[in-house]
Amino acid sequence: MRKRLFSVDETNKLLDAAAKYGLPPKIHANQLSISGGVQVGVKHNAVSVDHLEITDKEAVRCLSKSNTIATLLPSCSLFLGIPFANARNLIDADIPVALASDFNPGSTPSGNMNLVVSLGCIKLKMLPEEAINAATLNGAAAIQLSDITGSIAIGKKQTYSLHGQ
């Protein structure tokens, strides 16, 4: 079965419909090629655009003029053998970057965030502080929960995980 990608026009229609119900957009974009998904996401004030293994100057420019978070999934690149996102380029353009695992059996059979943070440093050329911030506070912001979690602060919920799961 062939994978189905939504065109820019189809994505616009979906996001217009979602907005009528107050659903904040999150876009899966630029995983395998430049798709226009970044621009559609920003146009619709997406909370985040996720994947971004392939970016160009236009996508970076578009994100840099928005509040949309760039969520990178380096363990997906590791397991699928596809390019790693250019986190350094995004960070240098003052774009907020989050790190996530993309934990699913089809592309990333691991939810180990220690691995994700390590890949952020090793493969995405992030500084340790940047990778930890991307996996915690920015990760919480990418799912609209930074007001209650994602950092150690009075009044915030702390989550603990045994064995990295």
Phi and psi in radians as a Rosetta constraint file:
Dihedral C 1 N 2 CA 2 C 2 CIRCULARHARMONIC -1.380 0.35
Dihedral N 2 CA 2 C 2 N 3 CIRCULARHARMONIC 2.399 0.35
Dihedral C 2 N 3 CA 3 C 3 CIRCULARHARMONIC -1.195 0.35
Dihedral N 3 CA 3 C 3 N 4 CIRCULARHARMONIC 2.487 0.35
Dihedral C 3 N 4 CA 4 C 4 CIRCULARHARMONIC -1.836 0.35
Dihedral N 4 CA 4 C 4 N 5 CIRCULARHARMONIC 2.172 0.35
Dihedral C 4 N 5 CA 5 C 5 CIRCULARHARMONIC -1.904 0.35
Dihedral N 5 CA 5 C 5 N 6 CIRCULARHARMONIC 2.481 0.35
Dihedral C 5 N 6 CA 6 C 6 CIRCULARHARMONIC -1.469 0.35
Dihedral N 6 CA 6 C 6 N 7 CIRCULARHARMONIC 2.422 0.35
Dihedral C 6 N 7 CA 7 C 7 CIRCULARHARMONIC -1.269 0.35
Dihedral N 7 CA 7 C 7 N 8 CIRCULARHARMONIC 2.952 0.35
Dihedral C 7 N 8 CA 8 C 8 CIRCULARHARMONIC -1.035 0.35
Dihedral N 8 CA 8 C 8 N 9 CIRCULARHARMONIC -0.766 0.35
Dihedral C 8 N 9 CA 9 C 9 CIRCULARHARMONIC -1.104 0.35
Dihedral N 9 CA 9 C 9 N 10 CIRCULARHARMONIC -0.775 0.35
Dihedral C 9 N 10 CA 10 C 10 CIRCULARHARMONIC -1.089 0.35
Dihedral N 10 CA 10 C 10 N 11 CIRCULARHARMONIC -0.720 0.35
Dihedral C 10 N 11 CA 11 C 11 CIRCULARHARMONIC -1.124 0.35
Dihedral N 11 CA 11 C 11 N 12 CIRCULARHARMONIC -0.740 0.35
Dihedral C 11 N 12 CA 12 C 12 CIRCULARHARMONIC -0.983 0.35
Dihedral N 12 CA 12 C 12 N 13 CIRCULARHARMONIC -0.794 0.35
Dihedral C 12 N 13 CA 13 C 13 CIRCULARHARMONIC -1.112 0.35
Dihedral N 13 CA 13 C 13 N 14 CIRCULARHARMONIC -0.762 0.35
Dihedral C 13 N 14 CA 14 C 14 CIRCULARHARMONIC -1.080 0.35
Dihedral N 14 CA 14 C 14 N 15 CIRCULARHARMONIC -0.760 0.35
Dihedral C 14 N 15 CA 15 C 15 CIRCULARHARMONIC -1.263 0.35
Dihedral N 15 CA 15 C 15 N 16 CIRCULARHARMONIC -0.569 0.35
Dihedral C 15 N 16 CA 16 C 16 CIRCULARHARMONIC -1.079 0.35
Dihedral N 16 CA 16 C 16 N 17 CIRCULARHARMONIC -0.777 0.35
Dihedral C 16 N 17 CA 17 C 17 CIRCULARHARMONIC -1.146 0.35
Dihedral N 17 CA 17 C 17 N 18 CIRCULARHARMONIC -0.740 0.35
Dihedral C 17 N 18 CA 18 C 18 CIRCULARHARMONIC -1.076 0.35
Dihedral N 18 CA 18 C 18 N 19 CIRCULARHARMONIC -0.677 0.35
Dihedral C 18 N 19 CA 19 C 19 CIRCULARHARMONIC -1.071 0.35
Dihedral N 19 CA 19 C 19 N 20 CIRCULARHARMONIC -0.574 0.35
Dihedral C 19 N 20 CA 20 C 20 CIRCULARHARMONIC -1.097 0.35
Dihedral N 20 CA 20 C 20 N 21 CIRCULARHARMONIC -0.405 0.35
Dihedral C 20 N 21 CA 21 C 21 CIRCULARHARMONIC -1.870 0.35
Dihedral N 21 CA 21 C 21 N 22 CIRCULARHARMONIC 0.162 0.35
Dihedral C 21 N 22 CA 22 C 22 CIRCULARHARMONIC 1.273 0.35
Dihedral N 22 CA 22 C 22 N 23 CIRCULARHARMONIC 0.391 0.35
Dihedral C 22 N 23 CA 23 C 23 CIRCULARHARMONIC -1.520 0.35
Dihedral N 23 CA 23 C 23 N 24 CIRCULARHARMONIC 2.045 0.35
Dihedral C 23 N 24 CA 24 C 24 CIRCULARHARMONIC -1.283 0.35
Dihedral N 24 CA 24 C 24 N 25 CIRCULARHARMONIC 2.315 0.35
Dihedral C 24 N 25 CA 25 C 25 CIRCULARHARMONIC -1.323 0.35
Dihedral N 25 CA 25 C 25 N 26 CIRCULARHARMONIC 2.544 0.35
Dihedral C 25 N 26 CA 26 C 26 CIRCULARHARMONIC -2.321 0.35
Dihedral N 26 CA 26 C 26 N 27 CIRCULARHARMONIC 2.273 0.35
Dihedral C 26 N 27 CA 27 C 27 CIRCULARHARMONIC -2.003 0.35
Dihedral N 27 CA 27 C 27 N 28 CIRCULARHARMONIC 2.314 0.35
Dihedral C 27 N 28 CA 28 C 28 CIRCULARHARMONIC -1.541 0.35
Dihedral N 28 CA 28 C 28 N 29 CIRCULARHARMONIC 1.943 0.35
Dihedral C 28 N 29 CA 29 C 29 CIRCULARHARMONIC -2.443 0.35
Dihedral N 29 CA 29 C 29 N 30 CIRCULARHARMONIC 2.592 0.35
Dihedral C 29 N 30 CA 30 C 30 CIRCULARHARMONIC 0.947 0.35
Dihedral N 30 CA 30 C 30 N 31 CIRCULARHARMONIC 0.701 0.35
Dihedral C 30 N 31 CA 31 C 31 CIRCULARHARMONIC -1.343 0.35
Dihedral N 31 CA 31 C 31 N 32 CIRCULARHARMONIC -0.816 0.35
Dihedral C 31 N 32 CA 32 C 32 CIRCULARHARMONIC -1.949 0.35
Dihedral N 32 CA 32 C 32 N 33 CIRCULARHARMONIC -0.273 0.35
Dihedral C 32 N 33 CA 33 C 33 CIRCULARHARMONIC -2.894 0.35
Dihedral N 33 CA 33 C 33 N 34 CIRCULARHARMONIC 2.983 0.35
Dihedral C 33 N 34 CA 34 C 34 CIRCULARHARMONIC -1.228 0.35
Dihedral N 34 CA 34 C 34 N 35 CIRCULARHARMONIC 2.128 0.35
Dihedral C 34 N 35 CA 35 C 35 CIRCULARHARMONIC -2.034 0.35
Dihedral N 35 CA 35 C 35 N 36 CIRCULARHARMONIC -0.277 0.35
Dihedral C 35 N 36 CA 36 C 36 CIRCULARHARMONIC 1.515 0.35
Dihedral N 36 CA 36 C 36 N 37 CIRCULARHARMONIC -0.069 0.35
Dihedral C 36 N 37 CA 37 C 37 CIRCULARHARMONIC -1.111 0.35
Dihedral N 37 CA 37 C 37 N 38 CIRCULARHARMONIC -0.608 0.35
Dihedral C 37 N 38 CA 38 C 38 CIRCULARHARMONIC -1.058 0.35
Dihedral N 38 CA 38 C 38 N 39 CIRCULARHARMONIC -0.865 0.35
Dihedral C 38 N 39 CA 39 C 39 CIRCULARHARMONIC -1.111 0.35
Dihedral N 39 CA 39 C 39 N 40 CIRCULARHARMONIC -0.705 0.35
Dihedral C 39 N 40 CA 40 C 40 CIRCULARHARMONIC -1.118 0.35
Dihedral N 40 CA 40 C 40 N 41 CIRCULARHARMONIC -0.766 0.35
Dihedral C 40 N 41 CA 41 C 41 CIRCULARHARMONIC -1.044 0.35
Dihedral N 41 CA 41 C 41 N 42 CIRCULARHARMONIC -0.840 0.35
Dihedral C 41 N 42 CA 42 C 42 CIRCULARHARMONIC -1.094 0.35
Dihedral N 42 CA 42 C 42 N 43 CIRCULARHARMONIC -0.735 0.35
Dihedral C 42 N 43 CA 43 C 43 CIRCULARHARMONIC -0.976 0.35
Dihedral N 43 CA 43 C 43 N 44 CIRCULARHARMONIC -0.628 0.35
Dihedral C 43 N 44 CA 44 C 44 CIRCULARHARMONIC -1.715 0.35
Dihedral N 44 CA 44 C 44 N 45 CIRCULARHARMONIC 0.303 0.35
Dihedral C 44 N 45 CA 45 C 45 CIRCULARHARMONIC 0.959 0.35
Dihedral N 45 CA 45 C 45 N 46 CIRCULARHARMONIC 0.812 0.35
Dihedral C 45 N 46 CA 46 C 46 CIRCULARHARMONIC -1.024 0.35
Dihedral N 46 CA 46 C 46 N 47 CIRCULARHARMONIC 2.490 0.35
Dihedral C 46 N 47 CA 47 C 47 CIRCULARHARMONIC -1.097 0.35
Dihedral N 47 CA 47 C 47 N 48 CIRCULARHARMONIC -0.776 0.35
Dihedral C 47 N 48 CA 48 C 48 CIRCULARHARMONIC -2.638 0.35
Dihedral N 48 CA 48 C 48 N 49 CIRCULARHARMONIC 2.767 0.35
Dihedral C 48 N 49 CA 49 C 49 CIRCULARHARMONIC -2.052 0.35
Dihedral N 49 CA 49 C 49 N 50 CIRCULARHARMONIC 2.249 0.35
Dihedral C 49 N 50 CA 50 C 50 CIRCULARHARMONIC -1.984 0.35
Dihedral N 50 CA 50 C 50 N 51 CIRCULARHARMONIC 2.459 0.35
Dihedral C 50 N 51 CA 51 C 51 CIRCULARHARMONIC 1.798 0.35
Dihedral N 51 CA 51 C 51 N 52 CIRCULARHARMONIC -1.503 0.35
Dihedral C 51 N 52 CA 52 C 52 CIRCULARHARMONIC 1.002 0.35
Dihedral N 52 CA 52 C 52 N 53 CIRCULARHARMONIC 0.590 0.35
Dihedral C 52 N 53 CA 53 C 53 CIRCULARHARMONIC -1.098 0.35
Dihedral N 53 CA 53 C 53 N 54 CIRCULARHARMONIC -0.526 0.35
Dihedral C 53 N 54 CA 54 C 54 CIRCULARHARMONIC -2.075 0.35
Dihedral N 54 CA 54 C 54 N 55 CIRCULARHARMONIC 2.063 0.35
Dihedral C 54 N 55 CA 55 C 55 CIRCULARHARMONIC -2.307 0.35
Dihedral N 55 CA 55 C 55 N 56 CIRCULARHARMONIC 2.754 0.35
Dihedral C 55 N 56 CA 56 C 56 CIRCULARHARMONIC -2.226 0.35
Dihedral N 56 CA 56 C 56 N 57 CIRCULARHARMONIC 3.103 0.35
Dihedral C 56 N 57 CA 57 C 57 CIRCULARHARMONIC -1.035 0.35
Dihedral N 57 CA 57 C 57 N 58 CIRCULARHARMONIC -0.641 0.35
Dihedral C 57 N 58 CA 58 C 58 CIRCULARHARMONIC -1.138 0.35
Dihedral N 58 CA 58 C 58 N 59 CIRCULARHARMONIC -0.736 0.35
Dihedral C 58 N 59 CA 59 C 59 CIRCULARHARMONIC -1.125 0.35
Dihedral N 59 CA 59 C 59 N 60 CIRCULARHARMONIC -0.751 0.35
Dihedral C 59 N 60 CA 60 C 60 CIRCULARHARMONIC -1.122 0.35
Dihedral N 60 CA 60 C 60 N 61 CIRCULARHARMONIC -0.780 0.35
Dihedral C 60 N 61 CA 61 C 61 CIRCULARHARMONIC -1.054 0.35
Dihedral N 61 CA 61 C 61 N 62 CIRCULARHARMONIC -0.791 0.35
Dihedral C 61 N 62 CA 62 C 62 CIRCULARHARMONIC -1.068 0.35
Dihedral N 62 CA 62 C 62 N 63 CIRCULARHARMONIC -0.840 0.35
Dihedral C 62 N 63 CA 63 C 63 CIRCULARHARMONIC -1.121 0.35
Dihedral N 63 CA 63 C 63 N 64 CIRCULARHARMONIC -0.636 0.35
Dihedral C 63 N 64 CA 64 C 64 CIRCULARHARMONIC -1.167 0.35
Dihedral N 64 CA 64 C 64 N 65 CIRCULARHARMONIC -0.323 0.35
Dihedral C 64 N 65 CA 65 C 65 CIRCULARHARMONIC -1.781 0.35
Dihedral N 65 CA 65 C 65 N 66 CIRCULARHARMONIC 0.353 0.35
Dihedral C 65 N 66 CA 66 C 66 CIRCULARHARMONIC -2.346 0.35
Dihedral N 66 CA 66 C 66 N 67 CIRCULARHARMONIC 3.112 0.35
Dihedral C 66 N 67 CA 67 C 67 CIRCULARHARMONIC -1.806 0.35
Dihedral N 67 CA 67 C 67 N 68 CIRCULARHARMONIC 0.157 0.35
Dihedral C 67 N 68 CA 68 C 68 CIRCULARHARMONIC -1.294 0.35
Dihedral N 68 CA 68 C 68 N 69 CIRCULARHARMONIC 2.375 0.35
Dihedral C 68 N 69 CA 69 C 69 CIRCULARHARMONIC -1.564 0.35
Dihedral N 69 CA 69 C 69 N 70 CIRCULARHARMONIC 2.383 0.35
Dihedral C 69 N 70 CA 70 C 70 CIRCULARHARMONIC -1.585 0.35
Dihedral N 70 CA 70 C 70 N 71 CIRCULARHARMONIC 1.910 0.35
Dihedral C 70 N 71 CA 71 C 71 CIRCULARHARMONIC -1.715 0.35
Dihedral N 71 CA 71 C 71 N 72 CIRCULARHARMONIC 2.092 0.35
Dihedral C 71 N 72 CA 72 C 72 CIRCULARHARMONIC -1.838 0.35
Dihedral N 72 CA 72 C 72 N 73 CIRCULARHARMONIC 2.534 0.35
Dihedral C 72 N 73 CA 73 C 73 CIRCULARHARMONIC -2.217 0.35
Dihedral N 73 CA 73 C 73 N 74 CIRCULARHARMONIC 1.259 0.35
Dihedral C 73 N 74 CA 74 C 74 CIRCULARHARMONIC -1.129 0.35
Dihedral N 74 CA 74 C 74 N 75 CIRCULARHARMONIC -0.473 0.35
Dihedral C 74 N 75 CA 75 C 75 CIRCULARHARMONIC -1.224 0.35
Dihedral N 75 CA 75 C 75 N 76 CIRCULARHARMONIC -0.442 0.35
Dihedral C 75 N 76 CA 76 C 76 CIRCULARHARMONIC -1.111 0.35
Dihedral N 76 CA 76 C 76 N 77 CIRCULARHARMONIC -0.801 0.35
Dihedral C 76 N 77 CA 77 C 77 CIRCULARHARMONIC -1.049 0.35
Dihedral N 77 CA 77 C 77 N 78 CIRCULARHARMONIC -0.738 0.35
Dihedral C 77 N 78 CA 78 C 78 CIRCULARHARMONIC -1.057 0.35
Dihedral N 78 CA 78 C 78 N 79 CIRCULARHARMONIC -0.899 0.35
Dihedral C 78 N 79 CA 79 C 79 CIRCULARHARMONIC -1.265 0.35
Dihedral N 79 CA 79 C 79 N 80 CIRCULARHARMONIC -0.581 0.35
Dihedral C 79 N 80 CA 80 C 80 CIRCULARHARMONIC -1.576 0.35
Dihedral N 80 CA 80 C 80 N 81 CIRCULARHARMONIC -0.218 0.35
Dihedral C 80 N 81 CA 81 C 81 CIRCULARHARMONIC 1.212 0.35
Dihedral N 81 CA 81 C 81 N 82 CIRCULARHARMONIC 0.599 0.35
Dihedral C 81 N 82 CA 82 C 82 CIRCULARHARMONIC -1.858 0.35
Dihedral N 82 CA 82 C 82 N 83 CIRCULARHARMONIC 2.928 0.35
Dihedral C 82 N 83 CA 83 C 83 CIRCULARHARMONIC -1.008 0.35
Dihedral N 83 CA 83 C 83 N 84 CIRCULARHARMONIC 2.640 0.35
Dihedral C 83 N 84 CA 84 C 84 CIRCULARHARMONIC -1.532 0.35
Dihedral N 84 CA 84 C 84 N 85 CIRCULARHARMONIC 2.554 0.35
Dihedral C 84 N 85 CA 85 C 85 CIRCULARHARMONIC -1.082 0.35
Dihedral N 85 CA 85 C 85 N 86 CIRCULARHARMONIC 2.693 0.35
Dihedral C 85 N 86 CA 86 C 86 CIRCULARHARMONIC -1.617 0.35
Dihedral N 86 CA 86 C 86 N 87 CIRCULARHARMONIC 1.296 0.35
Dihedral C 86 N 87 CA 87 C 87 CIRCULARHARMONIC -1.060 0.35
Dihedral N 87 CA 87 C 87 N 88 CIRCULARHARMONIC -0.685 0.35
Dihedral C 87 N 88 CA 88 C 88 CIRCULARHARMONIC -1.027 0.35
Dihedral N 88 CA 88 C 88 N 89 CIRCULARHARMONIC -0.748 0.35
Dihedral C 88 N 89 CA 89 C 89 CIRCULARHARMONIC -1.092 0.35
Dihedral N 89 CA 89 C 89 N 90 CIRCULARHARMONIC -0.737 0.35
Dihedral C 89 N 90 CA 90 C 90 CIRCULARHARMONIC -1.163 0.35
Dihedral N 90 CA 90 C 90 N 91 CIRCULARHARMONIC -0.822 0.35
Dihedral C 90 N 91 CA 91 C 91 CIRCULARHARMONIC -1.102 0.35
Dihedral N 91 CA 91 C 91 N 92 CIRCULARHARMONIC -0.746 0.35
Dihedral C 91 N 92 CA 92 C 92 CIRCULARHARMONIC -1.127 0.35
Dihedral N 92 CA 92 C 92 N 93 CIRCULARHARMONIC -0.369 0.35
Dihedral C 92 N 93 CA 93 C 93 CIRCULARHARMONIC -1.615 0.35
Dihedral N 93 CA 93 C 93 N 94 CIRCULARHARMONIC 0.222 0.35
Dihedral C 93 N 94 CA 94 C 94 CIRCULARHARMONIC 1.076 0.35
Dihedral N 94 CA 94 C 94 N 95 CIRCULARHARMONIC 0.590 0.35
Dihedral C 94 N 95 CA 95 C 95 CIRCULARHARMONIC -1.637 0.35
Dihedral N 95 CA 95 C 95 N 96 CIRCULARHARMONIC 2.250 0.35
Dihedral C 95 N 96 CA 96 C 96 CIRCULARHARMONIC -1.165 0.35
Dihedral N 96 CA 96 C 96 N 97 CIRCULARHARMONIC 2.269 0.35
Dihedral C 96 N 97 CA 97 C 97 CIRCULARHARMONIC -2.021 0.35
Dihedral N 97 CA 97 C 97 N 98 CIRCULARHARMONIC 2.330 0.35
Dihedral C 97 N 98 CA 98 C 98 CIRCULARHARMONIC -2.000 0.35
Dihedral N 98 CA 98 C 98 N 99 CIRCULARHARMONIC 2.662 0.35
Dihedral C 98 N 99 CA 99 C 99 CIRCULARHARMONIC -2.012 0.35
Dihedral N 99 CA 99 C 99 N 100 CIRCULARHARMONIC 2.423 0.35
Dihedral C 99 N 100 CA 100 C 100 CIRCULARHARMONIC -2.499 0.35
Dihedral N 100 CA 100 C 100 N 101 CIRCULARHARMONIC 2.951 0.35
Dihedral C 100 N 101 CA 101 C 101 CIRCULARHARMONIC -1.615 0.35
Dihedral N 101 CA 101 C 101 N 102 CIRCULARHARMONIC -0.462 0.35
Dihedral C 101 N 102 CA 102 C 102 CIRCULARHARMONIC 1.064 0.35
Dihedral N 102 CA 102 C 102 N 103 CIRCULARHARMONIC 0.565 0.35
Dihedral C 102 N 103 CA 103 C 103 CIRCULARHARMONIC -0.980 0.35
Dihedral N 103 CA 103 C 103 N 104 CIRCULARHARMONIC 1.864 0.35
Dihedral C 103 N 104 CA 104 C 104 CIRCULARHARMONIC -2.808 0.35
Dihedral N 104 CA 104 C 104 N 105 CIRCULARHARMONIC 2.684 0.35
Dihedral C 104 N 105 CA 105 C 105 CIRCULARHARMONIC -1.191 0.35
Dihedral N 105 CA 105 C 105 N 106 CIRCULARHARMONIC -0.350 0.35
Dihedral C 105 N 106 CA 106 C 106 CIRCULARHARMONIC -1.419 0.35
Dihedral N 106 CA 106 C 106 N 107 CIRCULARHARMONIC -0.546 0.35
Dihedral C 106 N 107 CA 107 C 107 CIRCULARHARMONIC -2.295 0.35
Dihedral N 107 CA 107 C 107 N 108 CIRCULARHARMONIC -0.448 0.35
Dihedral C 107 N 108 CA 108 C 108 CIRCULARHARMONIC -2.532 0.35
Dihedral N 108 CA 108 C 108 N 109 CIRCULARHARMONIC 1.525 0.35
Dihedral C 108 N 109 CA 109 C 109 CIRCULARHARMONIC -1.397 0.35
Dihedral N 109 CA 109 C 109 N 110 CIRCULARHARMONIC 0.697 0.35
Dihedral C 109 N 110 CA 110 C 110 CIRCULARHARMONIC -2.640 0.35
Dihedral N 110 CA 110 C 110 N 111 CIRCULARHARMONIC 2.345 0.35
Dihedral C 110 N 111 CA 111 C 111 CIRCULARHARMONIC -1.870 0.35
Dihedral N 111 CA 111 C 111 N 112 CIRCULARHARMONIC 0.350 0.35
Dihedral C 111 N 112 CA 112 C 112 CIRCULARHARMONIC -1.276 0.35
Dihedral N 112 CA 112 C 112 N 113 CIRCULARHARMONIC 1.827 0.35
Dihedral C 112 N 113 CA 113 C 113 CIRCULARHARMONIC -1.276 0.35
Dihedral N 113 CA 113 C 113 N 114 CIRCULARHARMONIC -0.381 0.35
Dihedral C 113 N 114 CA 114 C 114 CIRCULARHARMONIC -1.086 0.35
Dihedral N 114 CA 114 C 114 N 115 CIRCULARHARMONIC -0.723 0.35
Dihedral C 114 N 115 CA 115 C 115 CIRCULARHARMONIC -1.098 0.35
Dihedral N 115 CA 115 C 115 N 116 CIRCULARHARMONIC -0.780 0.35
Dihedral C 115 N 116 CA 116 C 116 CIRCULARHARMONIC -1.042 0.35
Dihedral N 116 CA 116 C 116 N 117 CIRCULARHARMONIC -0.816 0.35
Dihedral C 116 N 117 CA 117 C 117 CIRCULARHARMONIC -1.122 0.35
Dihedral N 117 CA 117 C 117 N 118 CIRCULARHARMONIC -0.719 0.35
Dihedral C 117 N 118 CA 118 C 118 CIRCULARHARMONIC -1.080 0.35
Dihedral N 118 CA 118 C 118 N 119 CIRCULARHARMONIC -0.774 0.35
Dihedral C 118 N 119 CA 119 C 119 CIRCULARHARMONIC -1.111 0.35
Dihedral N 119 CA 119 C 119 N 120 CIRCULARHARMONIC -0.619 0.35
Dihedral C 119 N 120 CA 120 C 120 CIRCULARHARMONIC -0.987 0.35
Dihedral N 120 CA 120 C 120 N 121 CIRCULARHARMONIC -0.756 0.35
Dihedral C 120 N 121 CA 121 C 121 CIRCULARHARMONIC -1.300 0.35
Dihedral N 121 CA 121 C 121 N 122 CIRCULARHARMONIC -0.816 0.35
Dihedral C 121 N 122 CA 122 C 122 CIRCULARHARMONIC -1.329 0.35
Dihedral N 122 CA 122 C 122 N 123 CIRCULARHARMONIC -0.851 0.35
Dihedral C 122 N 123 CA 123 C 123 CIRCULARHARMONIC -1.711 0.35
Dihedral N 123 CA 123 C 123 N 124 CIRCULARHARMONIC -0.502 0.35
Dihedral C 123 N 124 CA 124 C 124 CIRCULARHARMONIC -1.698 0.35
Dihedral N 124 CA 124 C 124 N 125 CIRCULARHARMONIC -0.042 0.35
Dihedral C 124 N 125 CA 125 C 125 CIRCULARHARMONIC 1.094 0.35
Dihedral N 125 CA 125 C 125 N 126 CIRCULARHARMONIC 0.549 0.35
Dihedral C 125 N 126 CA 126 C 126 CIRCULARHARMONIC -1.490 0.35
Dihedral N 126 CA 126 C 126 N 127 CIRCULARHARMONIC 2.576 0.35
Dihedral C 126 N 127 CA 127 C 127 CIRCULARHARMONIC -1.247 0.35
Dihedral N 127 CA 127 C 127 N 128 CIRCULARHARMONIC 2.660 0.35
Dihedral C 127 N 128 CA 128 C 128 CIRCULARHARMONIC -0.914 0.35
Dihedral N 128 CA 128 C 128 N 129 CIRCULARHARMONIC -0.762 0.35
Dihedral C 128 N 129 CA 129 C 129 CIRCULARHARMONIC -1.055 0.35
Dihedral N 129 CA 129 C 129 N 130 CIRCULARHARMONIC -0.720 0.35
Dihedral C 129 N 130 CA 130 C 130 CIRCULARHARMONIC -1.134 0.35
Dihedral N 130 CA 130 C 130 N 131 CIRCULARHARMONIC -0.747 0.35
Dihedral C 130 N 131 CA 131 C 131 CIRCULARHARMONIC -1.171 0.35
Dihedral N 131 CA 131 C 131 N 132 CIRCULARHARMONIC -0.739 0.35
Dihedral C 131 N 132 CA 132 C 132 CIRCULARHARMONIC -1.140 0.35
Dihedral N 132 CA 132 C 132 N 133 CIRCULARHARMONIC -0.763 0.35
Dihedral C 132 N 133 CA 133 C 133 CIRCULARHARMONIC -1.085 0.35
Dihedral N 133 CA 133 C 133 N 134 CIRCULARHARMONIC -0.702 0.35
Dihedral C 133 N 134 CA 134 C 134 CIRCULARHARMONIC -1.141 0.35
Dihedral N 134 CA 134 C 134 N 135 CIRCULARHARMONIC -0.596 0.35
Dihedral C 134 N 135 CA 135 C 135 CIRCULARHARMONIC -1.474 0.35
Dihedral N 135 CA 135 C 135 N 136 CIRCULARHARMONIC -0.296 0.35
Dihedral C 135 N 136 CA 136 C 136 CIRCULARHARMONIC -1.933 0.35
Dihedral N 136 CA 136 C 136 N 137 CIRCULARHARMONIC -1.500 0.35
Dihedral C 136 N 137 CA 137 C 137 CIRCULARHARMONIC -1.107 0.35
Dihedral N 137 CA 137 C 137 N 138 CIRCULARHARMONIC -0.787 0.35
Dihedral C 137 N 138 CA 138 C 138 CIRCULARHARMONIC -1.240 0.35
Dihedral N 138 CA 138 C 138 N 139 CIRCULARHARMONIC -0.571 0.35
Dihedral C 138 N 139 CA 139 C 139 CIRCULARHARMONIC -1.100 0.35
Dihedral N 139 CA 139 C 139 N 140 CIRCULARHARMONIC -0.735 0.35
Dihedral C 139 N 140 CA 140 C 140 CIRCULARHARMONIC -1.124 0.35
Dihedral N 140 CA 140 C 140 N 141 CIRCULARHARMONIC -0.689 0.35
Dihedral C 140 N 141 CA 141 C 141 CIRCULARHARMONIC -1.130 0.35
Dihedral N 141 CA 141 C 141 N 142 CIRCULARHARMONIC -0.604 0.35
Dihedral C 141 N 142 CA 142 C 142 CIRCULARHARMONIC -1.199 0.35
Dihedral N 142 CA 142 C 142 N 143 CIRCULARHARMONIC -0.275 0.35
Dihedral C 142 N 143 CA 143 C 143 CIRCULARHARMONIC -2.051 0.35
Dihedral N 143 CA 143 C 143 N 144 CIRCULARHARMONIC 0.343 0.35
Dihedral C 143 N 144 CA 144 C 144 CIRCULARHARMONIC 1.004 0.35
Dihedral N 144 CA 144 C 144 N 145 CIRCULARHARMONIC 0.728 0.35
Dihedral C 144 N 145 CA 145 C 145 CIRCULARHARMONIC -2.198 0.35
Dihedral N 145 CA 145 C 145 N 146 CIRCULARHARMONIC 0.232 0.35
Dihedral C 145 N 146 CA 146 C 146 CIRCULARHARMONIC -1.162 0.35
Dihedral N 146 CA 146 C 146 N 147 CIRCULARHARMONIC -0.290 0.35
Dihedral C 146 N 147 CA 147 C 147 CIRCULARHARMONIC -1.330 0.35
Dihedral N 147 CA 147 C 147 N 148 CIRCULARHARMONIC -0.320 0.35
Dihedral C 147 N 148 CA 148 C 148 CIRCULARHARMONIC -2.105 0.35
Dihedral N 148 CA 148 C 148 N 149 CIRCULARHARMONIC -0.231 0.35
Dihedral C 148 N 149 CA 149 C 149 CIRCULARHARMONIC -2.710 0.35
Dihedral N 149 CA 149 C 149 N 150 CIRCULARHARMONIC 3.101 0.35
Dihedral C 149 N 150 CA 150 C 150 CIRCULARHARMONIC 1.801 0.35
Dihedral N 150 CA 150 C 150 N 151 CIRCULARHARMONIC -0.180 0.35
Dihedral C 150 N 151 CA 151 C 151 CIRCULARHARMONIC -2.680 0.35
Dihedral N 151 CA 151 C 151 N 152 CIRCULARHARMONIC 2.842 0.35
Dihedral C 151 N 152 CA 152 C 152 CIRCULARHARMONIC -1.576 0.35
Dihedral N 152 CA 152 C 152 N 153 CIRCULARHARMONIC 1.907 0.35
Dihedral C 152 N 153 CA 153 C 153 CIRCULARHARMONIC -2.723 0.35
Dihedral N 153 CA 153 C 153 N 154 CIRCULARHARMONIC 2.663 0.35
Dihedral C 153 N 154 CA 154 C 154 CIRCULARHARMONIC -1.018 0.35
Dihedral N 154 CA 154 C 154 N 155 CIRCULARHARMONIC 2.288 0.35
Dihedral C 154 N 155 CA 155 C 155 CIRCULARHARMONIC 1.580 0.35
Dihedral N 155 CA 155 C 155 N 156 CIRCULARHARMONIC -0.182 0.35
Dihedral C 155 N 156 CA 156 C 156 CIRCULARHARMONIC -1.614 0.35
Dihedral N 156 CA 156 C 156 N 157 CIRCULARHARMONIC 2.530 0.35
Dihedral C 156 N 157 CA 157 C 157 CIRCULARHARMONIC -1.310 0.35
Dihedral N 157 CA 157 C 157 N 158 CIRCULARHARMONIC 2.312 0.35
Dihedral C 157 N 158 CA 158 C 158 CIRCULARHARMONIC -1.825 0.35
Dihedral N 158 CA 158 C 158 N 159 CIRCULARHARMONIC 2.315 0.35
Dihedral C 158 N 159 CA 159 C 159 CIRCULARHARMONIC -1.948 0.35
Dihedral N 159 CA 159 C 159 N 160 CIRCULARHARMONIC 2.479 0.35
Dihedral C 159 N 160 CA 160 C 160 CIRCULARHARMONIC -2.177 0.35
Dihedral N 160 CA 160 C 160 N 161 CIRCULARHARMONIC 2.531 0.35
Dihedral C 160 N 161 CA 161 C 161 CIRCULARHARMONIC -2.360 0.35
Dihedral N 161 CA 161 C 161 N 162 CIRCULARHARMONIC 2.310 0.35
Dihedral C 161 N 162 CA 162 C 162 CIRCULARHARMONIC -1.580 0.35
Dihedral N 162 CA 162 C 162 N 163 CIRCULARHARMONIC 2.432 0.35
Dihedral C 162 N 163 CA 163 C 163 CIRCULARHARMONIC 1.112 0.35
Dihedral N 163 CA 163 C 163 N 164 CIRCULARHARMONIC 0.429 0.35
Dihedral C 163 N 164 CA 164 C 164 CIRCULARHARMONIC 1.177 0.35
Dihedral N 164 CA 164 C 164 N 165 CIRCULARHARMONIC 0.375 0.35
